[in-house]
Amino acid sequence: MKLETAASQLEALGNATRLELYRTLVRAGDPGMPVGRVQERLQLPASTLSHHLRRLVETGLVTQQRQGTTLICRANYPSMNTLIGYLSDECCADTGTASCTTSPEEVAA
């Protein structure tokens, strides 16, 4: 993953509304969710939802598919996993410590 791609995706997720929208789509799973249902769930005006969805689509974090008259939105799991892997692999590469590989369970113990 390129640094610019990771930065763009993290920037997109740095907005509270987009993070809530993305979390909703991730939780929806592979079937995704129709735009109308997303709008109902998040109580966002259509123009606001469209703006935030467009940003997530542009960065590759969300995909959209038209099924008849319905637009289905899905989290792009491969893209999400690549970003998580980038953060884990690249950001911890030169630390020389185990802190990046310590699980939350190990920290709590």
KOLTOR-134451 format. One record per atom (N, C-alpha, C, O, CB): y, x, z; residue in one letter. Coordinates in steps of 0.02 Angstrom, whole numbers, padded with zeros to 5 digits, always signed. Atoms other than C-alpha are relative to their C-alpha. Glycine has a CB too. Example, Ala and Ser with C-alpha at 12.3 -4.5 7.8 and 13.67 -1.06 7.14 Angstrom:
% residues 2
-00059+00045+00000A
-00225+00615+00390A
+00060+00045+00000A
+00059+00097+00033A
+00001-00050+00062A
-00059-00042-00003S
-00053+00684+00357S
+00055-00039+00037S
+00110-00014+00045S
+00023+00020-00071S
% end
This chain:
% residues 109
-00059+00042+00000M
+00000+00000+00000M
+00062+00044+00000M
+00064+00095+00035M
+00000-00048+00061M
-00062-00038+00003K
+00173+00063-00042K
+00045-00020+00059K
+00043-00076+00083K
+00036-00013-00067K
-00046+00010-00056L
+00302+00081+00095L
+00048-00058-00015L
+00061-00099+00029L
+00040+00064+00014L
-00047+00053+00018E
+00422-00034+00001E
-00032-00070+00004E
+00001-00118+00025E
+00026+00012-00071E
+00035+00064-00003T
+00292-00172-00011T
-00009-00021+00073T
+00004-00079+00091T
-00069+00004-00035T
+00009+00015-00071A
+00253-00162+00175A
+00066-00020+00031A
+00069-00068+00070A
-00030+00061+00037A
-00066+00016-00028A
+00438-00162+00218A
+00023-00069-00021A
+00050-00107+00019A
+00051+00053-00022A
-00020+00065+00026S
+00470-00314+00108S
-00039-00056+00035S
-00010-00107+00053S
-00012-00003-00075S
+00040+00051-00034Q
+00326-00411+00186Q
+00019-00006+00073Q
+00024-00062+00099Q
-00075+00017-00006Q
-00020+00003-00071L
+00376-00365+00363L
+00069-00032+00007L
+00082-00068+00055L
-00001+00070+00030L
-00066+00030-00001E
+00555-00412+00324E
-00005-00076-00007E
+00029-00114+00028E
+00045+00029-00055E
+00010+00072+00010A
+00497-00582+00261A
-00027-00033+00064A
-00006-00088+00081A
-00048-00013-00058A
+00029+00028-00061L
+00396-00610+00420L
+00047+00007+00060L
+00034-00021+00113L
-00066+00035+00015L
-00048-00010-00054G
+00545-00554+00525G
+00046-00059+00012G
+00087-00057+00058G
+00041+00060-00014G
-00038+00061-00009N
+00624-00725+00507N
-00043-00050+00037N
-00100-00062+00018N
+00024-00029-00069N
+00040+00044-00043A
+00567-00849+00640A
-00028-00060-00038A
-00085-00080-00027A
+00043-00025+00059A
+00025+00058+00038T
+00553-00996+00520T
-00056+00021-00047T
-00107-00014-00052T
+00058-00032-00040T
+00053-00022+00045R
+00453-00896+00393R
-00062+00021+00038R
-00118+00009+00015R
+00025+00059-00043R
+00059-00019-00040L
+00340-00826+00529L
-00038-00062+00022L
-00100-00063+00021L
+00021+00043+00061L
+00033+00062-00019E
+00305-01002+00591E
-00035-00033-00060E
-00091-00058-00054E
+00051-00050+00031E
+00029+00027+00061L
+00274-01060+00413L
-00063+00039-00019L
-00115+00010-00036L
+00051+00003-00058L
+00057-00042+00017Y
+00157-00913+00380Y
-00058-00012+00049Y
-00115-00017+00028Y
+00020+00075+00000Y
+00051+00013-00051R
+00064-00941+00543R
-00035-00067-00014R
-00096-00072-00006R
+00030+00000+00071R
+00028+00065+00016T
+00039-01123+00494T
-00049+00005-00058T
-00103-00025-00057T
+00056-00050-00017T
+00044-00007+00058L
-00034-01074+00326L
-00062+00043+00015L
-00116+00028-00010L
+00038+00031-00058L
+00058-00041-00019V
-00146-00939+00401V
-00050-00044+00038V
-00110-00041+00026V
+00021+00061+00044V
+00043+00045-00040R
-00214-01068+00524R
-00032-00055-00042R
-00083-00082-00023R
+00039-00030+00057R
+00028+00051+00044A
-00243-01191+00382A
-00064+00023-00034A
-00103-00017-00058A
+00051-00021-00052A
+00061-00027+00030G
-00378-01076+00315G
+00002+00001-00075G
+00054-00010-00106G
-00059-00038+00024G
+00007-00005+00073D
-00441-01058+00137D
+00022-00062-00038D
+00049-00056-00093D
-00071+00016-00017D
-00022+00059+00038P
-00408-01240+00088P
+00076-00003-00010P
+00100-00036-00056P
-00023-00062+00035P
-00073+00003+00005G
-00222-01213+00117G
+00026-00066+00024G
-00008-00104+00059G
+00022+00013-00071G
-00032+00061-00024M
-00101-01354+00146M
+00051-00023-00052M
+00089+00017-00079M
+00034+00011+00069M
-00051+00026+00046P
+00001-01468+00033P
+00070+00010+00029P
+00080+00008+00089P
-00013-00074-00014P
-00068-00012-00022V
+00187-01434+00039V
+00026-00058+00043V
+00060-00046+00093V
+00046+00009-00061V
-00022+00058-00038G
+00219-01611+00102G
-00024+00001+00072G
+00013-00016+00118G
-00023-00064-00032G
+00027-00004-00068R
+00106-01585+00252R
+00033+00056+00039R
+00046+00049+00099R
-00077+00010-00002R
-00035-00056-00033V
+00187-01417+00290V
+00068-00025+00023V
+00089-00011+00079V
+00007+00062-00048V
-00066+00025-00017Q
+00356-01502+00286Q
-00002-00047+00059Q
+00040-00043+00104Q
+00031-00036-00061Q
+00007+00046-00056E
+00298-01640+00403E
-00014+00038+00065E
+00015+00024+00117E
-00056-00050-00013E
+00021-00037-00060R
+00218-01518+00523R
+00057+00041+00029R
+00066+00043+00090R
-00058+00046-00016R
-00053-00045-00024L
+00367-01400+00533L
+00068-00035+00006L
+00116-00006+00032L
+00007+00058-00046L
-00063+00038-00004Q
+00502-01535+00519Q
+00058+00038-00031Q
+00111+00046+00000Q
+00015-00017+00073Q
-00051-00038+00037L
+00601-01436+00390L
+00025-00042-00059L
-00014-00077-00090L
-00027+00068-00024L
-00024+00031+00061P
+00714-01505+00255P
-00033+00032-00060P
-00051+00092-00058P
+00078+00005-00006P
+00035-00025+00059A
+00636-01486+00082A
+00032+00063-00028A
-00003+00110-00047A
-00002-00053-00054A
-00034-00059+00028S
+00768-01362+00024S
-00011+00062+00043S
-00018+00117+00017S
+00075-00013-00008S
+00012-00057-00046T
+00744-01252+00178T
-00071+00025-00007T
-00083+00085-00011T
+00013-00021+00073T
+00070-00019+00008L
+00555-01254+00160L
-00009+00037-00066L
-00043+00088-00069L
-00046-00062+00003L
+00006-00032+00065S
+00569-01211-00024S
+00027+00071+00001S
-00003+00117-00027S
+00038-00042-00053S
-00031-00067-00006H
+00684-01064+00014H
-00047+00049+00035H
-00058+00104+00011H
+00066-00004+00038H
+00043-00044-00039H
+00566-00991+00144H
-00067+00012-00034H
-00094+00067-00033H
-00011-00028+00070H
+00062-00008+00037L
+00409-01023+00042L
+00008+00049-00058L
-00034+00092-00070L
-00025-00068-00026L
-00013-00044+00057R
+00486-00936-00108R
+00000+00074+00022R
-00027+00117-00013R
+00068-00017-00032R
-00001-00069-00026R
+00517-00779-00003R
-00070+00025+00015R
-00087+00082+00000R
+00045+00004+00063R
+00068-00020-00016L
+00337-00776+00058L
-00042+00009-00063L
-00085+00053-00067L
-00033-00052+00046L
+00036-00007+00064V
+00271-00802-00119V
+00022+00064-00035V
-00020+00101-00061V
+00014-00062-00046V
-00027-00060+00033E
+00385-00665-00188E
-00029+00065+00029E
-00039+00113-00007E
+00076+00002+00006E
+00027-00060-00033T
+00315-00540-00062T
-00076+00003-00003T
-00106+00053+00018T
+00023+00003+00072T
+00072+00000+00008G
+00135-00589-00100G
-00038-00023+00061G
-00100-00018+00063G
-00022+00068-00018G
+00034+00023-00061L
+00097-00660+00072L
-00028-00070-00007L
-00073-00089+00030L
+00048+00003+00058L
+00021+00069+00010V
+00075-00838+00008V
-00012-00011-00075V
+00024+00016-00117V
+00053-00050+00027V
+00012+00021+00069T
+00001-00911-00151T
+00009-00075-00004T
+00004-00110+00046T
-00071+00021-00025T
-00006+00072+00010Q
+00031-01082-00225Q
-00041-00020-00060Q
-00046+00018-00109Q
+00074-00020-00010Q
+00041+00026+00055Q
-00080-01187-00336Q
+00014-00074-00008Q
+00013-00112+00041Q
-00076+00013+00013Q
-00012+00070+00014R
-00040-01351-00418R
-00066-00035-00012R
-00107-00013-00052R
+00047-00009-00061R
+00058+00042+00010Q
-00175-01484-00404Q
+00026-00070-00015Q
+00042-00108+00030Q
-00048-00001+00064Q
-00031+00063+00021G
-00113-01632-00505G
+00074+00002+00016G
+00110+00044-00009G
-00034-00060+00035G
-00071+00002-00019T
+00054-01678-00428T
+00012+00034+00068T
+00068+00035+00092T
+00024-00071+00003T
-00005-00031-00067T
+00018-01586-00264T
+00002+00075-00006T
-00037+00105-00043T
-00059-00022+00044T
-00005-00072-00002L
+00071-01408-00231L
-00033+00024+00065L
-00010+00008+00120L
+00074+00025-00004L
+00037-00026-00058I
-00053-01320-00115I
+00023+00072+00014I
+00026+00113-00031I
-00078-00002-00013I
-00021-00067-00022C
+00007-01168-00017C
-00056+00030+00041C
-00087-00003+00083C
+00067-00003+00040C
+00052-00036-00037R
-00113-01038+00050R
+00025+00069+00021R
+00063+00102-00014R
-00065+00007-00044R
-00012-00069-00020A
-00098-00880+00150A
-00042+00044-00045A
-00100+00029-00059A
-00016+00011+00076A
+00036-00049+00041N
-00148-00732+00042N
-00033+00049+00048N
-00003+00100+00067N
+00048+00037-00052N
+00035-00040-00051Y
-00277-00658+00161Y
-00010+00073-00020Y
+00000+00117+00022Y
-00067-00031+00015Y
+00005-00071+00018P
-00310-00499+00060P
+00066+00038+00010P
+00066+00095+00032P
-00022+00007-00073P
-00066-00031-00010S
-00123-00462+00063S
+00014+00010+00074S
+00039+00062+00095S
+00055-00042-00033S
-00010-00005-00072M
-00115-00498+00249M
-00042+00057+00029M
-00017+00096+00070M
-00017-00066+00034M
+00043-00052-00026N
-00263-00385+00284N
+00022+00070-00023N
+00014+00118+00014N
-00071-00012-00022N
-00026-00064+00023T
-00188-00246+00178T
+00059+00022+00042T
+00065+00080+00060T
+00020-00004-00075T
-00058-00016-00042L
-00027-00255+00278L
-00022+00021+00070L
+00004+00069+00097L
+00047-00060+00005L
+00025-00017-00067I
-00121-00253+00443I
-00033+00069-00002I
-00023+00110+00043I
-00051-00054+00026I
+00032-00066+00007G
-00226-00106+00382G
+00051+00055-00009G
+00042+00110+00019G
-00047-00001-00059G
-00053-00050+00009Y
-00070-00014+00326Y
+00031+00018+00067Y
+00040+00076+00083Y
+00054-00027-00049Y
-00030-00013-00065L
+00008-00034+00497L
-00047+00040+00045L
-00026+00087+00079L
+00019-00066+00034L
+00050-00035-00042S
-00151+00022+00584S
-00013+00071-00024S
-00013+00118+00016S
-00064-00040+00001S
+00019-00065+00027D
-00194+00166+00468D
+00059+00048-00007D
+00056+00105+00017D
-00033-00009-00067D
-00056-00045+00016E
-00027+00236+00413E
+00044+00014+00060E
+00066+00071+00069E
+00041-00030-00054E
-00046-00009-00056C
+00077+00210+00568C
-00031+00041+00056C
+00005+00070+00097C
+00024-00067+00026C
+00034-00036-00053C
-00054+00288+00681C
-00030+00066-00024C
-00062+00102+00015C
-00054-00043+00030C
+00034-00057+00030A
-00108+00429+00564A
+00012+00066+00035A
-00035+00105+00043A
+00021+00007-00071A
-00016-00066-00028D
-00020+00574+00649D
+00013-00001+00075D
+00041+00046+00101D
+00060+00027-00034D
-00016+00004-00071T
-00012+00516+00829T
-00041+00046+00043T
-00017+00071+00094T
-00008-00070+00024T
+00043-00043-00041G
-00158+00616+00894G
-00018-00032+00066G
-00045+00002+00110G
+00034+00065+00012G
+00017+00034-00062T
-00180+00486+01029T
-00045-00059-00015T
-00051-00080-00073T
+00063-00024+00038T
+00044+00057+00009A
-00300+00344+01056A
+00037-00066+00008A
+00008-00119+00001A
-00057+00003+00051A
-00037+00061-00014S
-00161+00220+01090S
-00001-00049-00058S
+00001-00110-00047S
+00072+00016+00017S
+00002+00044+00058C
-00167+00151+00913C
-00068-00033-00008C
-00072-00086-00039C
+00018+00037-00063C
+00067+00028+00009T
-00353+00119+00922T
-00025-00035+00063T
-00082-00059+00063T
-00048+00054-00020T
+00020+00033-00062T
-00358+00048+01098T
+00008-00075-00009T
+00060-00100-00029T
+00043+00024+00059T
-00002+00073+00007S
-00402-00136+01097S
+00036-00031+00059S
+00041+00000+00112S
-00072-00029-00006S
-00034+00033-00055P
-00305-00261+01203P
-00046-00009+00061P
-00023-00008+00118P
+00025-00068-00022P
+00048+00007-00054E
-00464-00287+01306E
-00005+00065+00041E
-00010+00063+00103E
-00069-00020-00027E
+00004-00065-00034E
-00471-00100+01346E
+00063+00012+00041E
+00060+00040+00096E
-00010+00057-00050E
-00064-00009-00036V
-00287-00101+01398V
+00000-00042+00063V
+00024-00020+00115V
+00060-00018-00045V
+00001+00045-00057A
-00314-00250+01513A
-00048+00021+00055A
-00039+00003+00113A
-00018-00069-00024A
+00052-00020-00049A
-00464-00170+01599A
+00024+00051+00049A
-00015+00072+00092A
-00059+00025-00035A
% end
